[in-house]
């Protein structure tokens, strides 16, 4: 019965779709309670909405959305830009369950210039446009304080909260404060600075807040030269001080190119669940706004869809009216009077790369933050990276790594370390004395150890590792692969090769072309993890070899007598002082020292 009811619902919805106009607009999907669960925009409403109801739709999340739809509403607009803006306002209004939502994580501060007769300039996190003009928001507090600092050094606007009025100033109703005496304010409250001069300074400060620092710098420079020509050197010196201050500020700000003026830059990167959109605003060659926003994916949206949504919403939020937008790929949208640029080289390409770098850094920071709260998440991420780099069928939960150790062929040994979930599983570590190889033959030793290890695992029936890593290059990898083929096992093999300076420099893997190098930066987090595994197996094998060599160096004839333990050996050496005297001792002396049974073992050994 449910299938029939569902079929009737789909038939009714398809009938609504068939009546939709082929015009730009926005559509809304409603659930059984009448709540809006999704808002979308389209150049062609009929074509876009009908795509949700095609039988070949294979995206799981889209199928879930369609199963919840009970009704469809729509609104027709004239242009694509109006459709984007309407979609943005509807998403804000209804907060639909299946739409991506903009998230910036916190309230960023603004700089406010008040609407007073003597305006004030200060930082705030509350925006109320009836009280003044607001510039920002500023995602980086350092850049905001640097801007406030340069404004206060250049123009010294008042910092008091007095309701200054021109009439009251003329009547002398105010008194100067400490800021005037320490030369942090020019005291307009007592007429030391004229109202006209004060407002001119505020106007110039607004230009700096808009990012027009170069324009202000040129104006100050011209004033300085004019005053100097008029022999007004004290005033020219004041202009020089201002000029040097603003030039110093410009040199410390993010200057891109003086030829780039008033552009927006957008880039995007993402992971499985979240997309990150970065926005840069450039004015007069300087970046004066930079933000990265998160979009939680709801329906496996493409980068193009998310970036289009981000451009409309972010430009609307920050009242951007630039005529050029730099983007990483061609946009399937049009904005009135706006040109989209996909740069291939030059300063604009550099800007786009800077935006993408900010985007990736924000993503990395968020990832680090979440991994601190959930350490297991980091292991899963790195295992996925190994899987992708080595093209494995599954994540390498169980990794094993081998290494040999000997000195000129003496006391050859091998070590095996096991990592599970990228953490050492020390109870699974194994040590091997090389039995079938004479001399220093690392390849033959590796072949023997691999055979012994995986023959044993075959017998135990507890499964096999997901990945084997060798502490060596192509030769070691080939030996391991040959041993696995003898056992008819198919376990992925990788190798960590060293350069001429004996430093690990590349990760190797088997491919259709043979053994190839995996493109990976040696300073990356993943490569450092792999070298940590390599260092661990090297340490383990070296320690085993050192212990074995040390035992040989303190070996005595008594160690070869079966039935004589450490305690008896200690008693014999304490009593007779040397192995020679033990060998020459009488039966009675031996019996007196260690008893009849042990004495008989020693006598029989020397007789044989």
Secondary structure, DSSP 8 states (H G I E B T S, - for coil): -HHHHHHHHHHHHHHHHHT--SSSEEEEEE-TTS-EEEEEEESSHHHHHHGGG-TT---HHHHHHHHH--EEEEEE-SSHHHHHHHHHHHHHHH--TTS--EE-SS--EEEEEE-STT--EEEES---TTTEEEEEEES-HHHHHHHHHHHHHHH----------HHHHHTT-----HHHHTTS---GGGTSS-HHHHHHHHHHHHHHHTT-HHHHHHHHHHHHHHHHHTT-HHHHHHHHHHHHHHHHHHHHS-B--TT--SEEEEEEEE-SSEEEEEEEEEETTEEEEEEEEEEE-SS---HHHHHHHHHHHHHHHTT---SEEE-SS--S---TT-EEE---SHHHHHHHHHHHHHHHHHHHHHHHHHHHH-HHHHHHHHHHHHHHHHT-SS--SEEEEEEEEEETTEEEEEEEEEEETTEE-GGG-EEEE--S--SS-HHHHHHHHHHHHHHHHHHHTS---SEEEESSSHHHHHHHHHHHHHTT----EEEEEE-TTS-EEEEEEEETTEEEEE---TTSHHHHHHHHHHHHHHHHHHHHHHHHHHHHHT--GGGGSTT--HHHHHHHHHHHSSHHHHHH--HHHHHHHH-HHHHHHHHHHHH-
